[in-house]
């Protein structure tokens, strides 16, 4: 497959002269790329740093009818074939319904990812990497605090200018996270001169890969991926073989009894700049799009309002984008019902704020993701319903960039605050309650230990 691609380079260059360039509970790994804490370092394989070739127009971009074919044509990472590849190929091919589910989810994003890879002249099988990372779920989170379909941890996300604030987390944004992931992968490829090692570094961190290379060099051993695999944690050791397994199946799905849903070789969505605040629910309504589908294309927004700060874009399918623009022009009312309020002191509680802004505590908690029995510390910024005075005012950019929300245990009364004095009657009542609690806990433990008690879900 790689040779075919190389043989078409001359045709592609000719095309350039004729036309302008076109613009885990299942099989998944549990953790995410751990590049958050990396420090830029000189590669121990500096002599092998290749410059990435100048992008060219691919003839296949015009010939392929679906994105899968376009991906196959651009395969460029050397194949590996070992026991782990066989193991993961068998595991994935034994779950065709799993691959179908992922493919249906990926159908929203795959054309964009492949197009961006081709613009950078990167191997198109990298478009399959989110299958390994997140099952193409942009809402995915890992135990390592990685987020999005490319699974960026917070530090690496900040290194690649992915905004993470109260209102949005661009690690989950389709456009921003894809751009950041490809830039990071390009950097790693330039550093190591080898795609399998670049992929290992994406998962494990480049510093760790560099140390492994240095260790093998000092021992006079090879420094390719398979020679370093024994020095890697199990997840990284399996990472490249998993990608190879998916690559094998996509290359020839019939051989593995897998039927891939068609993903049209055409853009799924278009980006619409938004310069004014708009309620998320209203945006979906104006686009005549189900809320779940709107969120699937715009998963970066954390709050019920999409702020109109600099560079804010919403993604919509083409036909819905046209409906959105038409309905927006005819709306004629306020687009947002939310503004912000900064907590100034302990006297401001969720209940008092709800009363002040003519709403309910549940509405404020839900809008700000505040758990029950939690309060908000002074200095925090929260969303509240607009009043007549703020009805026509958008949330300021500096508020979007700097707003923080700090929670605390909610006070249950005047005498429950630290340092409040209790009367003798209150102390006695508290002591009785404590004794009753101990007795109840002992009874629960006894009941749980009894063989006659059948577990509720047993």
N, C-alpha and C positions, 0 to 999 in steps of 0.2 A: 504493500500500500504506500509506503514511503517513497519507493522508487518511482511509482506512478506520479506522485505529486511533483517530485523533482523534474521528471521528464516534461512536465507541463509548464515549467518556468518560462521557456522561450515564448510559448503561446501567450502567457500572461503579460510578458513585457511588450509583445506586439499589441495586445489589447490596450495597454496603457497609451500607446501612441495614437490609437483610434478614438478613444473615449476618455473623458475625465474620470478620475478616481471616484468611486462611490463612497458617498459619505459612509433506641438503641436498645431498646429492648429486643430489636429484631437482629438485623445483620450489621447495623451501623456501628462504628467505633463510638465509645462513650465520651471520650475527651475531644479536645479541639486543638488547633494550632497553638503552640505555647511560645510564640515569638514576642510576647508582650514585653519581656524584660531584657530583650537583646540589647547589646551595645555594639554599634558599628565597629567592625574589625576588618583588618586586612585578611583576605582569604589566603589560606595556606596553599591554595592551588591557583595563585595569581597568574601563573604562566599560561593557564588554560582558559583564561577569560575570553570568550568569543563575543564579538559585537553582534547584537541582534540585527538580522538583515533588514533592509528597507522594505516596508510593506508593498505588496503588489496586488493588483486585481486578480482574483482567481476566476478562471474560466468556469469552474464548477459552480460558482455562485449563481450563474445564470441558468445552468443546466439542471441542477438538482430540484426535485419537486418537494422534497421534505428535508427538514434539518438533519435528520439522522444520516442521510446520504452525504450531506455537506460535511458533517463531522468525520465520517469515514474517509472522505477524500483528503482531509487535512491531517490525518494521523502522521506524526513525525517523531514521536518518542520511541527509541529502540525498545523492542519487546523483551520481556524477561519471561522465562519459563521454568518454574520450580514447583516444589510441592505445595507451597503456600498459594501460588496462583491457581493451581488445580483445585485446592481445597475451597477457595473463595468462589471460583467459577462454578463449582458444583453447588455451593450454598446459594448463590444468587439464582442460578438457573433452576434450582429446585423450588424457587418461590416466584413463579412468573406473575402471580397476582400482585406481589410486592413491587416488582419492577413496573408493572402496569400502573399501579397507584402513584409511584414516584414520577413516572413519565407524564401522567396526566397533570400532576402538579407542576412539573418542569415546563410544560407546554407554554406557560405564560412568559417564561424567562429565557428559554433556550436560544431563540433566534437572536436576542440581544447579546447574550454571552458569546455566541459563535461569531457574530459580527464584530464584536469588540476584540476577540482573539485574532481574527483575520486582519483587522486594522493594524495590529501590532506584529503580524506575521508570527504568531505563537502557535504551537501545536493545538489543533482543535480538540483533541481528546481531553484537554484541560477543562473543556465545558462539562465533562462528566464528573469532575472533582466534587461538586456539591452533592452528588449522589452519595459519596463516601462521607462527606462532612456533615450533612444535615438532612439527607433525603429531599433536598430542594425545598426545605421548609424555612422561609425567611423569619419565622417566629421562633425558630429552634434556639434553645439555651442549653449549655452544658454545665457540668459540675465545676468546670474551670472558669465559669463566668464568661464563656464565649457565646456570641450571639450572631444570628443571621445565617443565611444559606452558605456563606463563606467562613463562618465561625471565627470572627475576630474577637480576641480578648480586648479589654478596655485599652490597655497601653498601646498595643499595636494599632488599634483603631485610631487613637489620637496621633500616632506617628504618621498615619496616612490620611490625616485631616478629616476623619469621620466624626462629626459632631455628636456629642453625647450630653444632652441636657434634659431638663425636666419635660420639655415638649417633644423632643424627638431623639431617636438613637439611630444614627445613619449606618451603624453596623448592620442594621436590618434593611436599610433602603436598597432597592434593587440596583439603581444606577450608581450610587456612591460606593456601595460595598463591592460591586463588580469591578469598578475602576480601581479601587484600592487593592483588591486581591490580585488583579493582573499586574499592577505596578509592583507589588511585593514579590510575586512570582518572577517577574522579569529581573528584579534586583538579585534574587537568589540564584537565578540561572547565570547571570553575569558573574556572580561571586564564585560559583562552584563549577561552571562550565559543563554542567551535566544535569539533565532534567530529573532523573531519579533522586539525586542528592538534593536538588532544589526542592523537590516535593517532601523529602524527609525533613529538610530544614523548615518548611512551611508548617509541618506538624510538630516538630520537636524543638525548633529554634535553631538559628544558624550557628550560634555559639556552641551548642552541643555537638552539632555535626562537625564543626571545625576541630573540636577537641578529639572527636573520634578519628578524624583523618590524621591528625598529628600523632595520635597514639599508634596507628597502624604504620605511618611513615617511620616513626622511631624504631619500630620492630621489623622494618623492611618488608611489610606486607602491602598488598594492593589496597587501594582506597576507593574502589567503586562501591555502589550501594550494597550489593550482595556480600562483598567482603567486609563491610562495616556492620552488617545486619545484627551480628551477635552482640555488638556493643550498644545496640539501640533498645529502648523499652519495647515491650510486646506490641503496643499500639502502632508505633512507628515502623517496626519490623514488618507489620502486616499492611501498612498504609499503601505503599506502592503496589504490592501484589493485589490488593483489593481494586485499585484503579485498573490494573492490567486485566483483572477478571471481568470487570464491567466493559472494558474496551473490547475484549474478546467476544463478549455476548452481543454488543452493539454491532461489531463487524460482521457477524453472521448469526443473527437471531434464530433463523430456522434450524441451524445445526444444534441449538440448545433448546429447541421446542418453545421458544419465546416469541410472542407476537407483540411488537411494539406499536402503540397508538401512533397514528400519523401526527407529526408536528409540522404544520405548513411552513414552507420556506418563505415566510413573509412576516413583517413586524406584527407582534400581538398588541402592542400598546403604543401610545404616543404620549409625550410629556407636555403638560400645560403649565406655564409659569403662573404663580399665584401671588399677587402683591398685596392682597388684603386678607385679613383673618376670615376664616369660614368654618362653621361647625362641620365636623367630620360627617355626621349623619346627613346634614344638608347637602354636602358635596356629593355624596352617593345618591341622594334623592334627585338632585339636578342632573346627574349623569344617567339617571334611570338604570342604576346598577345595584344589584343586591349588596347589602352592607358587607357581607363576608368576602365577596369578590373585590370590592373596593379596598378592603383591608389587606387582601392578599397581594394587591399591586402596590399598596402604600403602607407597608407594615412598620415603617419607621416612626409613625406618629404615636406618641405616648398618651395624649390627652384628647378630650372630645372636641378640641378646637385646633385647626391647622393654622398656625400663625403665618402671616404674610411677610416674614422676614426675608432678608436677601437670599436669592437663589432657591426659594421654595418652589418645588414643582410637584404636581400630582400626576400620576400615571393613570390613563384610561384607555380601554380598547378604542380603536379609531372611531367606530360608529357611535360609541357612547361619548367620546370627546366632542363630536359634533352636536349631540343632544345637550351636553353640558353647556356649551357656549350659547346655544339658542335659548335654553331655559334660564341661564344666568342673565342674559340680556333682558329677559322679560320678568325677572324676579321682582325688582323694585322695592325690596324690603331689606332690612339689616341681614347680613350674612352670618354674623356671629352673635351669640347670646352670652359669651363668656368674657370676663376680664380677670385681672389679678388683684390680689390683696396681700399686703405684707403684714405678718403677725408682729405686733409691737410689744406684747407683754403676756404674762400668764393669765390675765383676766379674760383674754379672748379664747374661748373654747369653741369646739365644733357647734355646740348647741347655740351659743350666743351669736356666732357668725351666721348660722342658718336663720335665726330670727332677724338679724340685721339686714340680710340680703333676701328676705322673703322666700326662703326655700326650706328644705328639710335637711337634717344632719346626714341622712343616707345619700342625698344628692351630692353633697359636698364630699363625703367619703368616697363615693364612687368616682367622681370626676378627678379626684386627686390620688386615688389608690391608697387611701388611708384605712388601715384595718380597724375593725371594731375594737373598742377599748384602748385605742391609741389616740393621743392628742398631738398637737403640733407645737414645736418649740418656737420661742420668740426669734425673729429674724427670718423665718421661713416665708416663702411665697406660695400662695395657693390660688387655685382657680375658684372664682365665685361668679354667680349670675350677674349680668350687667344691670345697672340701675339707669334711671332716666338721665343721670348726669354723665354716664359713661357709654351710653347706647351707641354713639357714633365714633367711638375711639378704639383704635386697634392697640394691641399689646405692643409696647415699645421693644425695639430690637435689643437694647441693653438688658431689658428684663428677661427676654428669651434666653440670652447668652449667660446670664449670671444667676438666675433664679435657683434657689435650693429649697429642699423640703426635708426638714429634720423632725423625726417623730419622737414621742415620749409616751410613757404610760399615762393614760388619762386619769385625772383626779376624780375620785368618786364622792368627794364632799369636803366641807371645810375642815373637819377634824382628821381627814386622812392624809393631809399634807405633812411632809417631813417637818418635825419640830413642833407640830401642834400638840397642845397639852390635852390629856384625856382625864375626864372625871373618874372618881372611884367606880361609879355605876358603869361607865363605858369600858373601863379596864376589866371589870367582872364579866360584862357581856362578851368582850373579846376573848377572854379566857375560856368561857363556856363554849363559844363557837369553835375555838381551837381544839378543845377536847372532843367535841362532837365530830370534827373533821378527822381526827386521828382514829376514832372508833369506826367511822364509816370506811376509811381507807383500809383498816384491818379486816373489816368484814368483806370488802371487795377482794382483797388478796386471798382470804380464805375460800371464797366462792370460786375464784379463778383457779385455785389449786385443787379443787374438788374434782375427782374423776367422774362424778355424776353429771357435771355441768357440760353440756355440749356447746362448743363455740358457736356464736351466732352465724358465722359464715362457714361453718364446718360441713 
